[in-house]
Amino acid sequence: MENEQESSASPLPMDPAKLEQIKGLLAGGEAKTPSLDGISSVLSNPDLLAKLPQVMEVLKPMLGQAQAPSAPKPPSPEEERDRLLLSLCPFLSKERQETLEAILKLSKLGEVLKQLS
């Protein structure tokens, strides 16, 4: 039951053999510092701290599989131009707002047509 909770809470897929290898490396370290939790228990225990490079070596293949979230793509000059023009809308008359929106729609249509050809 406890292993099921650990595996469902883990963001990385854990290979059972690797998990047992990590547990073997860390055997006996947790009982020495019951009042601390998480990273503080590792950092305050010299035995666990000494085993940390070995644990990281075991985890390296699994960590390589995990994808870091990619940074958002920077806006193109056309998108920046459109945002700037749209930011002017509150200061324009109703007629000019409608004209600006029509021009932006035509601009986007032109970009789509350019990509198709």
N, C-alpha and C positions, 0 to 999 in steps of 0.2 A: 504494500500500500504506500509506504514512504517513498519507494523508488518511482512509483507512478506519479506522485506529486512532484518529485524532483524533475522527472523527464518532461512533464507537461509545463512546468514553470521555466524550464531552460529555453533560451532563445535559439541555442545551437543544437543541431541533432547530435546526440551523444552516442558514440559507439560503445556498447556495453564492455567490450574488452578494454578500451581506453579508459573508461570510467573506473573499472576495477584497478587498472594500473595507477591511476591518480589516487584512488583510495589507499592503495598499497604504499604509495609514496608519502601520503599524509597520515598514515596509521599512527594513532597514539597522540597526535598533536593537539586535537581538539579538547581532550579531557583536561589539559593543563590550564586552560583559560576559559572556564565556563561563563564568566560574567561578560566577556567581550563577544561581539558578533561581527560578521563580515570581514572586511579588510583589516580592521583594527586587531582582530585576533591573530591574523597572519603576521602583521607587522610587529606585534608585541611578543611573538614567540620566535626565538632565534632558530629553533629546530625547523619550524615551518618555513621561515625566511630562507634558510639554507637550501631547502628542497624546492623553492619556488622556480629556479631556472629549469630543473628537471620537469616540473609540472608544465611550465610554459612550452618546453620542447615537445611534450606529449600533445599539448593542445594546438600547437602550430598548424598541423594539417587541417584541423577543424575550423580554426579561426580564418584560415586562408579561403575556405569555402564561403564563409559569411560575407555578404556584400555590404559594404558601407553605403549609406544613403548618398546618392549623387547630388552634387551641388546643382542648384537650379541654373538653367541655361540663361546667360545674360540676354536681355532684350535686344532685338535687332534695331538698327537705326530707324526703320519704318515703324516699329512698335513704339519706340520712344517718341517719334514725331506724332503718332496718333494720340498717345497719352497727353502730350503737351497741348495739342489742339483741343482734345476733349476737356482738359482742365480749364480752358478758356470759356467753355459753354455758359457757366453761370453769369458771366459778364457780358454776354452777347444778347442781342434782341432775339425774340422768338424766331423771326424769319431767318436770321443769320445762323441760329442754332440748327435749324432744319437744313439749311444749305450746307453747313459744315458736316452734319451727319450723312447727307447724300454724297458729298465729296469723299468722305472716309469709306463709305460703302463701295463707291466706284474704285477707290484706291485698292481695297482688299480684293475686289473682283479682278482688277488688273494684275495683282500679285498672283492670284490663282491661275489666271490665264498664262502668265509668264512661266509658271512652274509646269504647266501642261505642255508647253511647246518646246 
